[in-house]
Amino acid sequence: MKTEETDGGTLETWTPDEVGAALEAGEIVLIDVRTPQEYALERIPGALLFPMSHFDAGALPTQDGKRIVFHCAGGARSEKVARAALAAGLDPVAHLGGGFGVWKGNKRPYLGTDMATGAPKLMNG
């Protein structure tokens, strides 16, 4: 994990393996900040949808017991949202470096859409 000290607190950038292990252990809340359309097509199992376009740091769950980790498609939106959360007083905050694309590239499991049936299907990157 990389860390950066900002005026608002500590911004952490996690790898897919770090996010996967923490998600499996129930240690984090993974928040997907992509659009509803992106989320519907493919997503990380267990991730909650909170689109960047509707982001309100005050509506986030507390970090009592579980850390908040944001992710998007490539890492830019999740970093922007993480910085906004830090500015709103949440600390520390993390995001998935490289986003969903890196998650899939590291052969991590995700829910995709089975194009033959339109149903969700567990896939590996």
Secondary structure, DSSP 8 states (H G I E B T S, - for coil): -EEEE-SSSEEEEE-HHHHHHHHHTT-EEEEE-S-HHHHHH-B-TT-EE--GGG--GGGS---SSSEEEEE-SSSHHHHHHHHHHHHTT--SEEEETTHHHHHHHTT-EEEEE-TTT--EEEEE-
